Structure formats: structure tokens, C-alpha cells
Amino acid sequence: MSISGIRGATEMGMNFTVQESSAICGLLAESTSDIIIKSDLAGTIVSASPGLERMGFRQPDIRVGMRLFDIVAPEAREDVAHAYDGALAGADSGGWIEFPAITNDDRQRWFEIQMRALKHDDGQPYGAISIMRSIDERRNLEQQLFAATYTDPLTKLTNRAAFVSMLEHMVDKDMDGCLALFSIDFFRTINMQYGQSTGDEVLVVFADLLREMLRSDDLISRIGSERFAVLLPHTKPDEAEAICSRVINTLADLRQSVGESRFAITASASVARIGVSLDSTIERAEMALFVAKTKGRNRLEMEKALQKVRH
């Protein structure tokens, strides 16, 4: 029976004495997986339920006399404190607030909390009752779903959907930068001659090279079978050209061991400045990549200068 169940039972004529209600609430507090915390106006914990240890806290970790906000990771304390003040002021419950906490095993775990004011008969608050529960499993599932939606399972890079979203954000925010496209040369021939597993290894090798050679701020995605896109924020075309040229030249100088084979892998590339629309930016980069391939591959081609790329 939940606390709301006790209220419903009372309304149906099941009357409990104060001692009986206290005993029932005690049983509920011990059996629930939630943490029930009573605190005063300053947020100091007055009492807490035994659900603490099941959530990764030792009893001393949340103890009488410490503040509720002390169990919240520093980056989230302001949000939780704001919600607490709102509850004391009589604001309607705004739902559950998610926050990270550091438990006794030094792990960051995620919880959600809901708070409601405790009031005297005259309506003045004297503290709050809070219910806190673990949401680690839910967040892990959300992260897995996010990864499945926006990550290429082979290379572990972001996929085309993520790339489009990131480029769209840069265009909307009028961020200066460049888009580079890379395409592994003769990839279909590699698949046909050496097999798909070798082709997959080639993709992983190239993805790792991009990670190694590009800057930490550059955003790398696999957007097609043998095609990769790199967003280079706050980068001028000549800087992007130099960066991408190093990738192309380094790849051509290496003879990669892939499976039982050892052969040269080359790639064609293009660079276009991020413009006023997503479609025009991709179109200009695609056109430059096409030119690179028609000129013999294993080369970088810059977009043709346009009279007006940005407003």
C-alpha cells in the first residue's frame, strides 16, 4: 500500500490511529526503493529512510544534520536549491528534477527528486518532504538508444543523422567554419577483391586515422558506405585545406596491414565553407569531391569560389 493508498483507505472509512498510521508509514519507508527525506527550512536533513544503502549510499553518507544539497553533485546544486526554495514558497510540484550524485563507491550516479513543503496549521512552512529515486537504469537505456540512433556501429563515429543535425546547428547559429568530405578510393573494388570483412577493416583504419590527425574540436562522421564528413568549426578555408591535405598525404604514404593483406589506401577529399543553408553547403562540398575524383583521385579539391557564400 502506498501513502496515497493510506489516504484512499481512510476516505473509504478505514480509520487508523496516529500510532497505526506511523507504523504503516514506517513499513512503507523501509520497503520502498525510494529514499524519503525530511528536511528543515535551510535544507538540513532531519530524518531519512533506510532506502539509502540500496542506492549506493552508506547511512553516514546521508545523515541527520547535513544539508540535502550536499549529496548533489556541484554542477546541479543550484537547480536543486532553486526547486527546494520553490517548494517552500508553495509552488506547485514541478515534477521530478534529475541530478547527479557521488555515492560512497566514488561513482557518479543519477537520481531524481520531488519536493513538497511541510506546513504548520497557519500555512507557514517549516520544512519539506522529499522523495528521491535512482534513475541510472533509465539513463543508461536512454544513452544506448541515443548511441543506436546517432552512432555508426562499425567505426563508432557519429552517423549521417548526427552530422546533418550538427551542420544544421552550425548554419542556424551562423558559425564560421568548413565542411570536409572524404571518400575512400576504389572502395567497391576492395570489397570485391578482398571481401567485405577487409572492406570493414579499411573503414575502421581510416576512421582511426581521422581521429588521430584531426583536432579535438573537429566533428567526424561516417555518412555513407565509404564516405566521411568532418565539420571544422571556426576554421578558414586555407586552414581546412592544410589540415585535410595532411590526412590525404599521410594515408597515401602508409601501406596498411588489413587482415592478411597489405596495400595502399588512398582517399579523395573536398573542402567547402559552411554557408547560409545546409543543402547549399553539402552540395558545394559534393561537387568539389566529384571534381577530385574525376581528376584522378587521391587528392583534395577546394570548392570553386562563389560570389556570395554567407550573408
N, C-alpha and C positions, 0 to 999 in steps of 0.2 A: 504494500500500500504506500502510495506517495503522500507527500504533505497535502497536495490538492485532494487526494483521496480521503484523508482525515477530515478535511473541510467538507467534502461532499457527504461523508458518513454522518457528520454532525448535523448537516442540513436535513438528512433523512431521518433524524430522530435518534441516532446513536450518540448518546451523551457520554463524555469522558470527564473524569475529574482532572484537576490540574496535574496531580501525580501521574495519572494514567496517560495523559497527553504527553507529559515529559518523558515517560518510559517509552512510549511509541516513537517519539521523535528521536530518542537516543538509539533505538534499534535501527531506525531508518538511516541515521547518520553513520552507524557502524557498518551497515550492509551496502550502502550505495558506493559506487565507484567515484562519485563526485566528492570534491572537498568543500565542506561548508565552513565558512569563516565568519566570525562575528568580530567587528572592529568598532572603535570609538570615532569621534568626530575627526581626530587627527589621523585616522587610518591605522592606529595602533591595534594589533591583534589582541582581542580579549579571550577568545577561545577558537579552537579549530577541531574539526572532526578527525577520526583516525584514518581517513582515506589517504592521508599524506604519503605513507610509506609505499602504498600500492602505486603511486605515481612517480616514484623515484626520489622522494624527499625522506630523509630521516626525520623523526619527530623534532629534534633540535633545530632542523633547518627552517621550519616554520614554527615559531614558538611564541608563547604569550609574551608580550612586551615589545616585540619587533613590529615594524610597520609593514602593512600589506604591500607597499610599493617596493620593499627591499627584496622581495622574491622575483620581481620583474627585472628582466634584462635592461640595462641603462637606456638603450635606444628606444624602449617602449614605455618608459615610466611616465613621461609627460602625458601620453594618450590615456593611460590607465588612471592617472591622477585627475585628469580633466573629467573623465567619466564618473569618477568617485564623487567629485565636487558636484557634478550634475545630479547624481542620485540623492545626495544630501539636500540639495536645493529643491527637491521634489519633482525633478524632471521625470517624465515617463520613461520606463525602461527602453533604452535604445537598442536592445538586443544584446547579443554576445560580442565581446571585444576579444580579438585574438592577440596574443603576445608571447614572446619567447621568455623562458626562464632557465636559469642554470641550476641543475639538480646536483645532488651530492656525488654523483658519479662524473661530475665535470662535463656532462653533456648538455648541449642546448636542446631543450625540449619545448614543444609548443602547447599552449593551453588557451582556453577561452574562459572568460569570466563574465558574470552578470551580477549587478549590484542593486540593492534596493534599500531605501532609508528605513531605519527604525525610529519610531516617533513616540514621544510622550503623549499623554491624553490631550494635552493642549495643542498638539500638532507640531511641536518643536522637535527636530531630530536630535538623537543622542548617539547615533552611530549608524552602522549599515550591516546588513547580512549579505554575504556574497556566496555564490556557487561557482566553483572552478572545476574544470574537467580537462583531461588530456585530449588533444586533437592530433597527436603525432601520426596515427594511422591514416587519418583523413588527409593530412597534408602530404604524407608520403604517396598516397594514391593520386592526389592532385598533381604532384611533381611527375609521377610516372605517366599520367595522361598528357601532361604538357610535353614531356620528352617524346612521347609517342607521336604527338601532333606536330612538333616543330623540330625534331632531330632526325637526321639521316641515320638509319640503323647501322649502315656499313662503316662510314667514316666518322660517325659521332659528331659531325659538323651540323650546324643548323641547315634546314632544308629550304626548298623554294618558298613555301608558305611563310616561313620566318623571314627570309630575305626580302620578299615583297613587303611585308609589314614594316621591316626596319627601313627600307628605302622610302616607303611612303611616309614614315615618320620624319625622315631627313628632309624630304621635299616639303612637307607641311610646315616644318619649323624653319624652312629657308636656310638650312645648314649648308655651308660650303663644304665641298669635298668632291671625290671622284668615285666612279664605279669602274672596276676592272673585271673583265671576263677572261677566263682561261678554259681552253679546250684541249684535251689530250689528243695528240695527233695519231691518226690511224688506229683509233681505239677499237673499231669494229674488226680490223684485221688481227689485232692482238687477241681478241676474244675468239675469233675463228681459228687462228693458228695454234694458240696455246691453251685455249679453254677458258670458260667463264671464271673459274676459280682464280686463274692467273690474272685475268682482267680485273677481278675484285681486288687482288693484291696490288695491282698497279694504281688503282684508285686510292687505296689506303696509303701507299707510298707517297703519292702526290699530295694528298691531304696533310700528311705529316710534314712534308717539305714546306707547304704553305704556313702551317703553324710555326715552324721553326724560323722561317725567314721574314715573316710579316710582323708588324708591330702589335703590341698588346691591344691597342685601340682599334685595329682593323678588324672588320667583321667578315668572317669567311663562311660561305655556304656552298653546299653542293646543290645545284639547281636542275641538273639533268643527268643523263647517263654518264657522260664523260666531261660534263661542263661544271665549272665552279665560278662563283661570283664573290668579289671582295669589295666591300664598302670601305673607303678610306676617308674618314671624317677629317675636316679641316686640313685638307691636303690639296695643294695646287697641282695642275696637270703635269708640270715638269718634275715635281717631286714624285708623283704617282708613276710617271714613266720610268724614273730611275729605280724605284722600288721593284716594279714589275719586271723590268729588264733583268735585274739581278736574279729573279726567280727563274725566268726563261733560260738564262745563260748557265746558271748553276745546274738546272735539270739536264740540259744538253751535255754538260761536261761529265755527268755521272753515268756510270753503267750499273744499273740497279740489278741486284740479285732478287728475282721474283720467283718463288718456288724453286724449281730445278733449272730455271732459265736465267740467263744473264744477258741483258740487252739494253740499248739506249732508249730512254723515254724522252720524247720532246712534246712541247705544247705550244699552241698559238695563243695569243692574248691581245686584248684591246683595252683602251682606257678612254672613258668619256667623262666629261664634267657633269656632276649632278645638276639637272636643270629645273625648269618650272613645273614639270609633270613627271610622274613615274613612267608613263608609256614612252614619252619622247627620250628620256634618259636611257631606258633599256634599248629602244630602237637604234639610237646612235651608237651605243656600245656594240650591239649585234652587227650593225653594218660594218663597223671597224674590224670586228672579228672575222667577218666574211672576207674582207679585203686581205687580212693577214693570211688566211687560208689559201686564197687564190694566188697570192704572191709566193707560195712555196712552203708555207707553214714554218714552224719553229722560229717564230718572230713575233714582235709586238707591233701593233699598229695603233696610232692615236686617231681619235675621231677627227674628221675634217672640220676645220674651223667654221663655226656658224656666226652669223652676224649678231644674233641675239640668243644667248643661252639662258640667261636669267633676266628678270625684270630689273 
